[in-house]
Amino acid sequence: MSEISYVRGDATAPCAEGARVIAHVCNDIGGWGRGFVSALSKRWPEPEAAYRAWYRGRAANDFGLGAVQLVEVGPLLWVANMIGQHGIKGRGKGVPVRYEAIDTALGRLAGQVIELGASVHMPRIGCGLAGGEWPLVEPLVAGRLAGRGIPVTVYDHGEGA
């Protein structure tokens, strides 16, 4: 069983050798442009383009809460777009995070990561604009990924993060 490592740094620049997957949470309404996705888009156009195409084709694909889309962005480097947020903050009642969807997505991601022989790198998923709480997300990451022997690194960006 692996543990979750915590580092200060940029999750878009994983500090590991070999195959790496950068995991993050997306919403289920096709919106991309604020939060961690902005940092991804500054580095690579592929995750946003793939997410938008996935959303546009949602009537004929698996897009929805709990789904995962793995997008290759470089040699031995992928971004995992995980749908774990219903709507966006400020629209509707409550926070948009959906812990069950994050749990499902992490479970699906685990199999793909094991096949790739990869480590997983992420910000504190679901805890930014999605409004989630890390004490509720961390056990999901621990159980679905670290508990299966997958090395996980969580990045805190900037001062006081």
C-alpha positions as CSV (number, residue, x, y, z in Angstrom):
1,M,0.0,0.0,0.0
2,S,1.4,3.4,-1.0
3,E,0.9,6.6,0.9
4,I,-0.1,10.0,-0.4
5,S,2.9,12.4,-0.6
6,Y,2.4,16.1,-0.2
7,V,4.6,18.6,-1.8
8,R,4.6,22.3,-2.5
9,G,4.8,22.9,-6.2
10,D,3.0,22.8,-9.5
11,A,0.9,19.8,-10.3
12,T,1.3,20.5,-14.0
13,A,5.0,19.7,-13.6
14,P,5.0,16.3,-11.8
15,C,8.1,15.6,-9.8
16,A,8.6,11.9,-10.7
17,E,10.3,9.7,-13.2
18,G,8.5,7.3,-15.6
19,A,4.8,7.3,-16.5
20,R,2.8,10.1,-14.8
21,V,-0.9,11.0,-14.8
22,I,-2.1,14.4,-13.7
23,A,-5.6,14.0,-12.3
24,H,-8.1,16.8,-11.8
25,V,-11.8,17.3,-11.5
26,C,-14.0,18.8,-14.2
27,N,-17.7,19.9,-14.2
28,D,-20.5,18.2,-16.0
29,I,-21.8,21.2,-18.0
30,G,-18.9,21.6,-20.5
31,G,-17.3,24.6,-18.7
32,W,-13.6,25.0,-18.8
33,G,-11.7,28.2,-18.0
34,R,-11.3,28.8,-14.2
35,G,-9.2,27.1,-11.5
36,F,-6.7,24.4,-12.2
37,V,-7.8,23.9,-15.8
38,S,-6.4,27.3,-16.6
39,A,-2.9,26.1,-15.5
40,L,-3.4,22.9,-17.7
41,S,-4.4,25.0,-20.7
42,K,-1.3,27.2,-20.3
43,R,0.8,24.1,-20.7
44,W,-1.1,22.0,-23.2
45,P,-4.1,22.5,-25.5
46,E,-5.0,18.8,-25.7
47,P,-6.9,18.4,-22.3
48,E,-9.3,21.3,-23.0
49,A,-9.8,20.3,-26.6
50,A,-10.5,16.7,-25.6
51,Y,-12.8,17.7,-22.8
52,R,-14.9,20.0,-25.0
53,A,-15.2,17.4,-27.7
54,W,-16.1,14.8,-25.1
55,Y,-18.8,17.1,-23.8
56,R,-20.1,17.9,-27.3
57,G,-20.4,14.2,-28.1
58,R,-22.0,13.3,-24.7
59,A,-25.2,11.9,-26.3
60,A,-23.1,9.1,-27.8
61,N,-20.3,8.6,-25.2
62,D,-19.7,8.1,-21.5
63,F,-19.5,11.8,-20.5
64,G,-21.1,12.3,-17.1
65,L,-20.5,12.3,-13.4
66,G,-17.9,9.7,-12.5
67,A,-16.4,9.4,-16.0
68,V,-12.7,9.7,-16.8
69,Q,-11.0,10.8,-20.0
70,L,-7.2,10.1,-20.3
71,V,-5.5,12.6,-22.6
72,E,-1.9,12.1,-23.6
73,V,0.1,15.4,-23.5
74,G,3.7,14.1,-23.8
75,P,6.0,11.1,-23.6
76,L,4.8,9.1,-20.6
77,L,2.5,12.0,-19.5
78,W,-1.3,12.1,-19.4
79,V,-4.0,14.3,-18.0
80,A,-7.1,12.6,-16.5
81,N,-10.2,14.7,-16.9
82,M,-12.5,13.4,-14.2
83,I,-16.1,14.5,-14.0
84,G,-16.7,15.0,-10.3
85,Q,-18.6,18.3,-10.2
86,H,-22.2,19.0,-11.0
87,G,-22.6,22.5,-12.4
88,I,-20.4,25.4,-11.2
89,K,-20.2,27.5,-8.1
90,G,-22.8,30.2,-7.9
91,R,-25.4,28.4,-9.9
92,G,-28.0,26.4,-8.0
93,K,-27.9,25.4,-4.3
94,G,-24.9,24.2,-2.4
95,V,-21.4,23.3,-3.6
96,P,-20.9,21.6,-7.0
97,V,-18.5,18.9,-5.8
98,R,-19.9,15.4,-5.9
99,Y,-17.9,13.1,-3.7
100,E,-19.5,9.9,-5.1
101,A,-18.6,10.9,-8.6
102,I,-15.0,11.6,-7.6
103,D,-14.9,8.2,-5.9
104,T,-16.2,6.5,-9.0
105,A,-13.8,8.4,-11.3
106,L,-10.8,7.5,-9.1
107,G,-11.8,3.9,-9.2
108,R,-12.0,4.0,-13.0
109,L,-8.7,5.9,-13.2
110,A,-6.9,3.3,-11.0
111,G,-7.2,0.5,-13.5
112,Q,-5.9,2.8,-16.3
113,V,-3.0,4.0,-14.1
114,I,-2.0,0.4,-13.2
115,E,-2.0,-0.6,-16.9
116,L,0.3,2.3,-17.6
117,G,2.5,1.6,-14.6
118,A,2.1,5.3,-13.7
119,S,2.1,7.5,-10.7
120,V,-0.7,10.0,-10.1
121,H,-0.2,13.7,-9.5
122,M,-2.9,16.2,-8.5
123,P,-3.9,19.4,-6.7
124,R,-6.4,18.9,-3.9
125,I,-9.0,17.7,-6.3
126,G,-12.5,18.9,-5.8
127,C,-11.5,21.4,-3.2
128,G,-11.1,24.6,-5.2
129,L,-14.0,26.0,-7.2
130,A,-15.9,22.8,-6.7
131,G,-16.2,23.6,-3.0
132,G,-15.2,20.3,-1.6
133,E,-13.3,19.6,1.6
134,W,-10.0,17.7,1.6
135,P,-10.8,15.6,4.7
136,L,-13.6,14.1,2.6
137,V,-11.7,13.7,-0.6
138,E,-8.4,12.4,0.9
139,P,-9.9,9.0,2.0
140,L,-11.2,8.5,-1.5
141,V,-7.8,9.1,-3.0
142,A,-6.2,6.9,-0.4
143,G,-8.7,4.1,-0.9
144,R,-9.0,4.1,-4.7
145,L,-5.4,4.9,-5.6
146,A,-2.8,4.6,-2.8
147,G,-4.6,1.6,-1.4
148,R,-4.0,-0.2,-4.7
149,G,-0.3,0.5,-4.5
150,I,-0.4,3.5,-6.8
151,P,2.1,6.3,-5.9
152,V,0.1,9.6,-5.4
153,T,1.6,13.1,-5.0
154,V,-0.7,16.0,-4.0
155,Y,0.6,19.5,-4.8
156,D,-0.1,22.6,-2.8
157,H,0.6,25.6,-5.0
158,G,1.9,29.0,-3.7
159,E,2.2,30.4,-0.2
160,G,-0.1,29.4,2.6
161,A,-1.7,26.7,0.5
